Amino acid sequence: MSFCFNFDLPAQTTQADEEDGKGEKRAEKSSAAPPTKDETKPLEHVKEAREHFPPSDPNFDLMDAVSETVTIGTLPPLHYLNETVFEKTASEREDSESILSRTVEQRSDLISGVYEGGLKVWECTYDLLEAIEKHGETFGGKAVLDLGCGAGLLGILALKRGARQVHFQDYNSTVIEQLTMPNVMLNCQEDDADSEDDKEEKKQEEDGFKKQAQGKVEVEDGNPPIKKRATDLSQHLLLTRCQFFSGDWSTFLDLVQKTDPSPKYNIILTSETIYNTVYYPVLHDALHNLLAPDGLIYLATKSHYFGVGGGLHLFETFVADRGVFALSHLWDGEEGLQRHVVILRIKKPKET
Ligand SMILES: C[S@@+](CC[C@H](N)C(=O)[O-])C[C@H]1O[C@@H](n2cnc3c(N)ncnc32)[C@H](O)[C@@H]1O
């Protein structure tokens, strides 16, 4: 998206103070200044988690979709809705949270407790994709959670790499319904095209893909290379491995823990989710309760989020104080505002 989605700049803050007809809090912009301590205090209004189900005729919406493709090294190409087109058409669409029109109007990357930034792909997602590629993570047969998924590229990668189950969680139901799910479906469409009569096309795509593999990140704009077919994707094998959730991390944890069996993920992927220290207790709780004993959390983040206050150093201190996870650095970037990819795993008894 072209508008100001960057925590490097002071966040525009809001106060949730008005109830709309659907019981959602409506927010009003209060200031464009950096948030004060009061504005990052725990929210009284907790967004209740719920599960979302893919529509049975998803291609109806996807036939005209303009998508982009990101290709990193030897990873499979990942397709997602073009951010500029998405932004331009956003305010015309209905969403129960009204975040589409609001983010465009306010040109805001974050409305704390109302909109948590999931409508674009954040740069640390690309760092994490690259780190995963270099680290040689294999997702085959694993249960994976993309926590704070936004566009969902991390979970989509896990899905395409053979994860047996991928759960996508985002704070906003609009993000899940209008961005994450369509993106997963775009990638299912490609899978369909591959499996039917497009062997030659696939070969050409792979040839191009091999060329791109020598570079780093490639993002192709414009019309997608994938074939779109008006079929019901809701029963698509890849999609049947996915579940989609919106809501706050504390209620998300409650919701999934009520299921039988409740999930324990082998891998949790999370990018740009530690910008607000207020959320650390619920985030840590969710990670602790949802990670399988031998599981891994891949976390990508900036060192510091100006205007919001969180960042890796504060999170590392928080994690060390809790004593649950061992944290190691997988990748540390040097350029500009520092970015990092770290791995967390549950400490063994002798480490505690
Ligand atoms: C900056 S966006 C990053 C989106 C995506 N991971 C990326 O890298 O492009 C932060 C994400 O964290 C999630 N998030 C932040 N605070 C949350 C909270 N308190 N409860 C649940 N989700 C939260 C939101 O879903 C939001 O999409």
The ligand as a Gaussian input file, in Angstrom:
#p B3LYP/6-31G(d) Opt

LIG

0 1
 C        2.212000      -4.922000      11.902000
 S        1.064000      -6.170000      11.597000
 C        2.092000      -7.414000      10.865000
 C        1.342000      -8.264000       9.876000
 C        2.173000      -9.378000       9.245000
 N        2.644000     -10.312000      10.225000
 C        3.315000      -8.844000       8.419000
 O        4.477000      -8.963000       8.825000
 O        3.059000      -8.340000       7.322000
 C        0.841000      -6.799000      13.238000
 C       -0.149000      -7.934000      13.362000
 O       -0.162000      -8.386000      14.712000
 C       -1.466000      -8.733000      15.104000
 N       -1.716000      -8.198000      16.456000
 C       -1.147000      -7.130000      17.028000
 N       -1.598000      -6.981000      18.277000
 C       -2.482000      -7.975000      18.499000
 C       -3.276000      -8.366000      19.621000
 N       -3.256000      -7.688000      20.761000
 N       -4.057000      -9.458000      19.503000
 C       -4.073000     -10.147000      18.333000
 N       -3.355000      -9.836000      17.253000
 C       -2.560000      -8.762000      17.329000
 C       -2.420000      -8.149000      14.084000
 O       -3.124000      -9.201000      13.554000
 C       -1.548000      -7.510000      13.040000
 O       -1.887000      -7.929000      11.748000

